[in-house]
Amino acid sequence: MKKIMKLFGVLLASVFVIAIFQLISPVLLIIFGYGIWHYMKKTPNPKKMKLAIVGTVISLFGTFALMTSGEGSTASESTAKQSLVETASTKGNTEKELAAEENAKAESNQKKLLKSATAAITVADSWPSRSNFETATKTLDKVDEPSQALQNKLKAIEEEVIREEENIRLAEEAIASAEANLTGESIENAKTYLAAVVTRQKDFSSRISSVERTIEEQAAQAEADRIAAEQAAAAQVEADRIAAEQAAAAQVEADRIAAEQAAAAQVEADRIAAEQAAAAQVEADRIAAEQAAAAQVEADRIAAEQAAAAQAEADRVAAEQAAAAQAEANRAAAAPQQNYGQVVLITPTGSKYHNHKCGNGTYIESTMDQALSLGLEPCSKCY
């Protein structure tokens, strides 16, 4: 039931747009005509000029349809008056004229369908997406006897759509490779495939620009690291040289002083050593015995305290880990089911993803899956 209602809504909207389009097509014709001049002479832009040309062609069809409709209305009024007069004279002629009027209406309707199909084919030719091709196909199917030229044109557009989809696939693979490898060669390869794409230039160009910025940042960091390493090495060499010179001079002076002191000290040391050796040995034996006993007692006490402290720390860590795991489980259970294919907005330097522009900055379209893979979190204002 929902599909039927949705189809009915689309059909009703299409009829409304077609009806309104005929009324505003003269204004659109002027605007798109100005656009052709503007993007050709004043601000050259081949892509926008091509869109302006397509808009002009479609507006011409709409204007022609409006004029034809007006002429058809006038002709219908004249026919109606004539039919009233002739009805008074004969019913047979009236029936023939009514049939002719019905045929004229059917022919007019077919002309309008043919113009709509031509316009849809023109749009699909300028923007070869699958949706535009399907729209053009459905519109042309409503025409009773479409020309072979239109059928051939639609066939050529289908081939162009297939090529465009293949080019998009190749460009997607090349850009993904560039995002993974972060090399200049992969970027140039991605640009080569992107040049053949018509409908997704903006999205792919943004991704390539992001990869180029990342490569530039890595190159700048590598250069900074190289300079820092060279400066550190040079500083270390100079420091080693100065230290070696100072050490050599100090060693010479120390050797001289040591030699003088050693001679005098040796005599005094020998005397003192002999005296102290005997007393020291006795005292050392006593102290060693006392220290050994005290050390054993202290070691036993420290071991007991460390064992108790280690057990207390292990219990605390286990309690904290259990609490953290429970909190994470609760958060995961409470978190809403994410739609990983949903289109979201991200910024080059932000840490959040959004469902609308909720502040200043440059917003880029992405998917929920890509935003989560970049480690982004949902914006508290948007979700």
MARSE-736088 format. One record per residue (C-alpha): residue in three letters; z, y, x. Coordinates in nm, 3 decimals, m for minus. Layout:
BEGIN
(node ALA; (Z; Y; X))
...
# end
This chain:
BEGIN
(node MET; (0.000; 0.000; 0.000))
(node LYS; (0.084; 0.238; 0.285))
(node LYS; (m0.253; 0.171; 0.450))
(node ILE; (m0.433; 0.246; 0.122))
(node MET; (m0.240; 0.572; 0.077))
(node LYS; (m0.307; 0.669; 0.438))
(node LEU; (m0.681; 0.595; 0.397))
(node PHE; (m0.688; 0.797; 0.076))
(node GLY; (m0.514; 1.088; 0.250))
(node VAL; (m0.761; 1.083; 0.540))
(node LEU; (m1.055; 1.072; 0.297))
(node LEU; (m0.914; 1.362; 0.093))
(node ALA; (m0.849; 1.567; 0.409))
(node SER; (m1.203; 1.496; 0.535))
(node VAL; (m1.355; 1.615; 0.207))
(node PHE; (m1.143; 1.931; 0.217))
(node VAL; (m1.238; 2.006; 0.579))
(node ILE; (m1.609; 1.953; 0.506))
(node ALA; (m1.589; 2.186; 0.205))
(node ILE; (m1.403; 2.458; 0.397))
(node PHE; (m1.626; 2.413; 0.703))
(node GLN; (m1.934; 2.515; 0.507))
(node LEU; (m1.760; 2.840; 0.405))
(node ILE; (m1.639; 2.938; 0.753))
(node SER; (m1.937; 2.804; 0.951))
(node PRO; (m2.112; 3.150; 0.975))
(node VAL; (m1.797; 3.296; 1.134))
(node LEU; (m1.767; 2.998; 1.368))
(node LEU; (m2.135; 3.039; 1.459))
(node ILE; (m2.067; 3.396; 1.577))
(node ILE; (m1.752; 3.293; 1.768))
(node PHE; (m1.916; 2.999; 1.945))
(node GLY; (m2.225; 3.208; 2.022))
(node TYR; (m2.003; 3.462; 2.191))
(node GLY; (m1.829; 3.175; 2.373))
(node ILE; (m2.164; 3.059; 2.519))
(node TRP; (m2.231; 3.407; 2.657))
(node HIS; (m1.872; 3.450; 2.778))
(node TYR; (m1.854; 3.119; 2.969))
(node MET; (m2.209; 3.156; 3.101))
(node LYS; (m2.206; 3.518; 3.221))
(node LYS; (m1.861; 3.676; 3.214))
(node THR; (m1.635; 3.385; 3.313))
(node PRO; (m1.855; 3.091; 3.421))
(node ASN; (m1.710; 2.757; 3.309))
(node PRO; (m1.966; 2.476; 3.254))
(node LYS; (m1.725; 2.250; 3.067))
(node LYS; (m1.613; 2.516; 2.818))
(node MET; (m1.970; 2.643; 2.784))
(node LYS; (m2.078; 2.287; 2.688))
(node LEU; (m1.806; 2.275; 2.420))
(node ALA; (m1.918; 2.618; 2.293))
(node ILE; (m2.278; 2.488; 2.267))
(node VAL; (m2.160; 2.186; 2.068))
(node GLY; (m1.957; 2.415; 1.840))
(node THR; (m2.262; 2.639; 1.791))
(node VAL; (m2.482; 2.341; 1.695))
(node ILE; (m2.225; 2.215; 1.447))
(node SER; (m2.181; 2.567; 1.303))
(node LEU; (m2.559; 2.595; 1.261))
(node PHE; (m2.559; 2.275; 1.056))
(node GLY; (m2.269; 2.409; 0.846))
(node THR; (m2.443; 2.746; 0.790))
(node PHE; (m2.769; 2.572; 0.697))
(node ALA; (m2.579; 2.344; 0.461))
(node LEU; (m2.412; 2.648; 0.300))
(node MET; (m2.748; 2.822; 0.253))
(node THR; (m2.903; 2.504; 0.116))
(node SER; (m2.609; 2.463; m0.120))
(node GLY; (m2.657; 2.818; m0.248))
(node GLU; (m3.027; 2.763; m0.299))
(node GLY; (m2.954; 2.432; m0.467))
(node SER; (m2.706; 2.602; m0.700))
(node THR; (m2.962; 2.868; m0.799))
(node ALA; (m3.226; 2.603; m0.853))
(node SER; (m2.982; 2.401; m1.062))
(node GLU; (m2.909; 2.702; m1.285))
(node SER; (m3.280; 2.764; m1.338))
(node THR; (m3.335; 2.399; m1.413))
(node ALA; (m3.047; 2.401; m1.661))
(node LYS; (m3.193; 2.702; m1.848))
(node GLN; (m3.534; 2.544; m1.851))
(node SER; (m3.385; 2.219; m1.975))
(node LEU; (m3.215; 2.396; m2.266))
(node VAL; (m3.546; 2.549; m2.372))
(node GLU; (m3.736; 2.227; m2.338))
(node THR; (m3.459; 2.032; m2.518))
(node ALA; (m3.530; 2.233; m2.827))
(node SER; (m3.891; 2.117; m2.817))
(node THR; (m3.862; 1.756; m2.707))
(node LYS; (m3.591; 1.509; m2.606))
(node GLY; (m3.826; 1.299; m2.397))
(node ASN; (m3.893; 1.577; m2.149))
(node THR; (m3.517; 1.651; m2.126))
(node GLU; (m3.439; 1.296; m2.022))
(node LYS; (m3.705; 1.309; m1.752))
(node GLU; (m3.573; 1.636; m1.620))
(node LEU; (m3.215; 1.504; m1.619))
(node ALA; (m3.334; 1.206; m1.419))
(node ALA; (m3.518; 1.439; m1.181))
(node GLU; (m3.203; 1.650; m1.146))
(node GLU; (m2.999; 1.340; m1.064))
(node ASN; (m3.257; 1.242; m0.803))
(node ALA; (m3.244; 1.593; m0.657))
(node LYS; (m2.866; 1.577; m0.639))
(node ALA; (m2.883; 1.237; m0.466))
(node GLU; (m3.143; 1.370; m0.223))
(node SER; (m2.928; 1.678; m0.153))
(node ASN; (m2.627; 1.458; m0.095))
(node GLN; (m2.826; 1.244; 0.149))
(node LYS; (m2.933; 1.558; 0.334))
(node LYS; (m2.572; 1.668; 0.365))
(node LEU; (m2.472; 1.322; 0.488))
(node LEU; (m2.757; 1.332; 0.739))
(node LYS; (m2.641; 1.672; 0.867))
(node SER; (m2.283; 1.547; 0.894))
(node ALA; (m2.399; 1.240; 1.082))
(node THR; (m2.611; 1.453; 1.316))
(node ALA; (m2.314; 1.681; 1.384))
(node ALA; (m2.083; 1.383; 1.447))
(node ILE; (m2.336; 1.229; 1.686))
(node THR; (m2.363; 1.562; 1.871))
(node VAL; (m1.983; 1.575; 1.911))
(node ALA; (m1.969; 1.214; 2.032))
(node ASP; (m2.249; 1.286; 2.277))
(node SER; (m2.059; 1.580; 2.430))
(node TRP; (m1.719; 1.401; 2.426))
(node PRO; (m1.787; 1.023; 2.455))
(node SER; (m1.456; 0.887; 2.330))
(node ARG; (m1.418; 0.569; 2.124))
(node SER; (m1.281; 0.763; 1.824))
(node ASN; (m1.575; 1.009; 1.821))
(node PHE; (m1.822; 0.721; 1.845))
(node GLU; (m1.658; 0.534; 1.556))
(node THR; (m1.659; 0.853; 1.345))
(node ALA; (m2.029; 0.905; 1.414))
(node THR; (m2.103; 0.538; 1.333))
(node LYS; (m1.917; 0.552; 1.000))
(node THR; (m2.089; 0.880; 0.905))
(node LEU; (m2.437; 0.748; 0.989))
(node ASP; (m2.372; 0.428; 0.793))
(node LYS; (m2.344; 0.642; 0.476))
(node VAL; (m2.703; 0.764; 0.522))
(node ASP; (m2.950; 0.549; 0.326))
(node GLU; (m3.240; 0.558; 0.572))
(node PRO; (m3.130; 0.710; 0.905))
(node SER; (m3.408; 0.791; 1.149))
(node GLN; (m3.477; 0.564; 1.442))
(node ALA; (m3.408; 0.858; 1.674))
(node LEU; (m3.052; 0.893; 1.540))
(node GLN; (m2.994; 0.519; 1.566))
(node ASN; (m3.122; 0.520; 1.924))
(node LYS; (m2.903; 0.821; 2.004))
(node LEU; (m2.598; 0.642; 1.860))
(node LYS; (m2.682; 0.333; 2.066))
(node ALA; (m2.705; 0.547; 2.379))
(node ILE; (m2.368; 0.706; 2.295))
(node GLU; (m2.213; 0.360; 2.255))
(node GLU; (m2.334; 0.270; 2.603))
(node GLU; (m2.194; 0.600; 2.733))
(node VAL; (m1.858; 0.526; 2.566))
(node ILE; (m1.849; 0.183; 2.732))
(node ARG; (m1.929; 0.344; 3.069))
(node GLU; (m1.661; 0.608; 3.007))
(node GLU; (m1.400; 0.342; 2.925))
(node GLU; (m1.495; 0.150; 3.239))
(node ASN; (m1.477; 0.471; 3.445))
(node ILE; (m1.133; 0.543; 3.297))
(node ARG; (m1.017; 0.192; 3.388))
(node LEU; (m1.142; 0.227; 3.745))
(node ALA; (m0.992; 0.575; 3.778))
(node GLU; (m0.659; 0.448; 3.641))
(node GLU; (m0.654; 0.166; 3.897))
(node ALA; (m0.749; 0.402; 4.182))
(node ILE; (m0.482; 0.657; 4.085))
(node ALA; (m0.219; 0.384; 4.052))
(node SER; (m0.317; 0.263; 4.401))
(node ALA; (m0.288; 0.621; 4.534))
(node GLU; (0.055; 0.658; 4.373))
(node ALA; (0.168; 0.333; 4.537))
(node ASN; (0.010; 0.381; 4.883))
(node LEU; (0.042; 0.762; 4.923))
(node THR; (m0.248; 0.790; 5.170))
(node GLY; (m0.531; 1.040; 5.204))
(node GLU; (m0.790; 0.763; 5.179))
(node SER; (m0.648; 0.639; 4.847))
(node ILE; (m0.647; 0.999; 4.713))
(node GLU; (m1.014; 1.051; 4.804))
(node ASN; (m1.101; 0.716; 4.643))
(node ALA; (m0.919; 0.820; 4.324))
(node LYS; (m1.105; 1.156; 4.319))
(node THR; (m1.436; 0.973; 4.353))
(node TYR; (m1.365; 0.764; 4.042))
(node LEU; (m1.222; 1.066; 3.857))
(node ALA; (m1.549; 1.257; 3.904))
(node ALA; (m1.718; 1.008; 3.669))
(node VAL; (m1.458; 1.051; 3.391))
(node VAL; (m1.522; 1.301; 3.109))
(node THR; (m1.241; 1.266; 2.852))
(node ARG; (m0.925; 1.229; 3.065))
(node GLN; (m0.988; 1.477; 3.346))
(node LYS; (m0.672; 1.682; 3.279))
(node ASP; (m0.432; 1.385; 3.273))
(node PHE; (m0.576; 1.217; 3.581))
(node SER; (m0.608; 1.544; 3.776))
(node SER; (m0.240; 1.616; 3.714))
(node ARG; (m0.140; 1.274; 3.849))
(node ILE; (m0.360; 1.314; 4.157))
(node SER; (m0.211; 1.659; 4.223))
(node SER; (0.137; 1.507; 4.202))
(node VAL; (0.043; 1.238; 4.458))
(node GLU; (m0.109; 1.502; 4.688))
(node ARG; (0.211; 1.706; 4.673))
(node THR; (0.414; 1.396; 4.760))
(node ILE; (0.186; 1.318; 5.058))
(node GLU; (0.212; 1.679; 5.179))
(node GLU; (0.590; 1.669; 5.151))
(node GLN; (0.603; 1.342; 5.347))
(node ALA; (0.371; 1.482; 5.615))
(node ALA; (0.586; 1.796; 5.645))
(node GLN; (0.899; 1.584; 5.676))
(node ALA; (0.738; 1.363; 5.940))
(node GLU; (0.633; 1.671; 6.140))
(node ALA; (0.983; 1.816; 6.113))
(node ASP; (1.132; 1.485; 6.228))
(node ARG; (0.891; 1.470; 6.524))
(node ILE; (0.976; 1.825; 6.636))
(node ALA; (1.349; 1.756; 6.597))
(node ALA; (1.317; 1.436; 6.801))
(node GLU; (1.126; 1.614; 7.076))
(node GLN; (1.381; 1.895; 7.088))
(node ALA; (1.671; 1.648; 7.093))
(node ALA; (1.509; 1.448; 7.375))
(node ALA; (1.449; 1.763; 7.583))
(node ALA; (1.806; 1.880; 7.524))
(node GLN; (1.938; 1.539; 7.623))
(node VAL; (1.735; 1.538; 7.946))
(node GLU; (1.867; 1.883; 8.041))
(node ALA; (2.224; 1.786; 7.953))
(node ASP; (2.195; 1.468; 8.160))
(node ARG; (2.064; 1.666; 8.459))
(node ILE; (2.347; 1.922; 8.445))
(node ALA; (2.605; 1.648; 8.394))
(node ALA; (2.467; 1.452; 8.693))
(node GLU; (2.483; 1.757; 8.918))
(node GLN; (2.836; 1.842; 8.810))
(node ALA; (2.946; 1.483; 8.842))
(node ALA; (2.808; 1.458; 9.198))
(node ALA; (2.985; 1.777; 9.310))
(node ALA; (3.309; 1.675; 9.142))
(node GLN; (3.290; 1.331; 9.299))
(node VAL; (3.255; 1.475; 9.651))
(node GLU; (3.557; 1.702; 9.600))
(node ALA; (3.756; 1.428; 9.435))
(node ASP; (3.680; 1.188; 9.721))
(node ARG; (3.801; 1.439; 9.978))
(node ILE; (4.124; 1.518; 9.794))
(node ALA; (4.179; 1.155; 9.716))
(node ALA; (4.138; 1.057; 10.080))
(node GLU; (4.397; 1.314; 10.193))
(node GLN; (4.640; 1.227; 9.920))
(node ALA; (4.588; 0.859; 9.963))
(node ALA; (4.695; 0.862; 10.325))
(node ALA; (5.018; 1.049; 10.252))
(node ALA; (5.083; 0.874; 9.928))
(node GLN; (5.029; 0.533; 10.076))
(node VAL; (5.318; 0.572; 10.316))
(node GLU; (5.550; 0.705; 10.048))
(node ALA; (5.426; 0.456; 9.798))
(node ASP; (5.486; 0.165; 10.022))
(node ARG; (5.846; 0.271; 10.067))
(node ILE; (5.912; 0.345; 9.706))
(node ALA; (5.726; 0.038; 9.595))
(node ALA; (5.941; m0.185; 9.801))
(node GLU; (6.257; m0.034; 9.658))
(node GLN; (6.132; m0.024; 9.302))
(node ALA; (5.973; m0.361; 9.304))
(node ALA; (6.298; m0.546; 9.319))
(node ALA; (6.470; m0.329; 9.055))
(node ALA; (6.159; m0.317; 8.838))
(node GLN; (6.125; m0.690; 8.834))
(node VAL; (6.474; m0.735; 8.698))
(node GLU; (6.433; m0.459; 8.439))
(node ALA; (6.088; m0.581; 8.344))
(node ASP; (6.212; m0.927; 8.276))
(node ARG; (6.489; m0.791; 8.052))
(node ILE; (6.263; m0.553; 7.866))
(node ALA; (5.993; m0.818; 7.821))
(node ALA; (6.239; m1.051; 7.659))
(node GLU; (6.368; m0.780; 7.424))
(node GLN; (6.017; m0.660; 7.338))
(node ALA; (5.892; m1.009; 7.270))
(node ALA; (6.170; m1.072; 7.020))
(node ALA; (6.125; m0.728; 6.852))
(node ALA; (5.746; m0.767; 6.845))
(node GLN; (5.769; m1.101; 6.669))
(node VAL; (5.998; m0.954; 6.400))
(node GLU; (5.769; m0.650; 6.354))
(node ALA; (5.458; m0.869; 6.341))
(node ASP; (5.611; m1.083; 6.069))
(node ARG; (5.706; m0.771; 5.867))
(node ILE; (5.363; m0.610; 5.903))
(node ALA; (5.184; m0.932; 5.805))
(node ALA; (5.395; m0.958; 5.489))
(node GLU; (5.331; m0.592; 5.397))
(node GLN; (4.954; m0.623; 5.462))
(node ALA; (4.929; m0.937; 5.252))
(node ALA; (5.109; m0.767; 4.962))
(node ALA; (4.893; m0.452; 4.995))
(node ALA; (4.569; m0.656; 5.011))
(node GLN; (4.664; m0.846; 4.696))
(node ALA; (4.747; m0.521; 4.513))
(node GLU; (4.414; m0.364; 4.623))
(node ALA; (4.219; m0.672; 4.515))
(node ASP; (4.386; m0.662; 4.172))
(node ARG; (4.308; m0.290; 4.135))
(node VAL; (3.941; m0.331; 4.236))
(node ALA; (3.899; m0.625; 3.997))
(node ALA; (4.050; m0.421; 3.712))
(node GLU; (3.823; m0.122; 3.785))
(node GLN; (3.513; m0.342; 3.806))
(node ALA; (3.598; m0.513; 3.478))
(node ALA; (3.650; m0.174; 3.308))
(node ALA; (3.321; m0.041; 3.450))
(node ALA; (3.131; m0.352; 3.339))
(node GLN; (3.278; m0.323; 2.987))
(node ALA; (3.186; 0.047; 2.971))
(node GLU; (2.830; m0.029; 3.083))
(node ALA; (2.799; m0.307; 2.827))
(node ASN; (2.926; m0.073; 2.553))
(node ARG; (2.681; 0.197; 2.661))
(node ALA; (2.389; m0.046; 2.668))
(node ALA; (2.486; m0.180; 2.322))
(node ALA; (2.513; 0.173; 2.181))
(node ALA; (2.193; 0.301; 2.340))
(node PRO; (1.900; 0.339; 2.093))
(node GLN; (1.599; 0.112; 2.125))
(node GLN; (1.351; 0.296; 2.345))
(node ASN; (0.988; 0.324; 2.255))
(node TYR; (0.837; 0.275; 2.600))
(node GLY; (0.490; 0.369; 2.484))
(node GLN; (0.604; 0.699; 2.330))
(node VAL; (0.451; 1.016; 2.476))
(node VAL; (0.718; 1.239; 2.632))
(node LEU; (0.720; 1.561; 2.839))
(node ILE; (0.846; 1.577; 3.196))
(node THR; (0.862; 1.848; 3.465))
(node PRO; (0.772; 1.807; 3.836))
(node THR; (1.133; 1.874; 3.949))
(node GLY; (1.345; 1.795; 3.643))
(node SER; (1.576; 1.497; 3.592))
(node LYS; (1.527; 1.473; 3.213))
(node TYR; (1.242; 1.384; 2.976))
(node HIS; (1.179; 1.572; 2.648))
(node ASN; (0.999; 1.531; 2.317))
(node HIS; (0.903; 1.901; 2.306))
(node LYS; (0.907; 2.206; 2.532))
(node CYS; (1.272; 2.310; 2.513))
(node GLY; (1.277; 2.561; 2.800))
(node ASN; (1.075; 2.737; 3.068))
(node GLY; (0.876; 2.548; 3.328))
(node THR; (0.564; 2.336; 3.362))
(node TYR; (0.563; 2.036; 3.126))
(node ILE; (0.346; 1.730; 3.186))
(node GLU; (0.265; 1.460; 2.933))
(node SER; (0.385; 1.112; 3.031))
(node THR; (0.504; 0.792; 2.865))
(node MET; (0.860; 0.680; 2.805))
(node ASP; (0.799; 0.384; 3.041))
(node GLN; (0.681; 0.612; 3.326))
(node ALA; (0.970; 0.856; 3.271))
(node LEU; (1.226; 0.574; 3.289))
(node SER; (1.058; 0.426; 3.600))
(node LEU; (1.102; 0.767; 3.768))
(node GLY; (1.476; 0.752; 3.694))
(node LEU; (1.463; 1.030; 3.432))
(node GLU; (1.722; 1.054; 3.156))
(node PRO; (1.674; 1.179; 2.796))
(node CYS; (1.730; 1.552; 2.734))
(node SER; (2.048; 1.604; 2.534))
(node LYS; (1.877; 1.883; 2.335))
(node CYS; (1.571; 1.675; 2.244))
(node TYR; (1.744; 1.341; 2.169))
# end
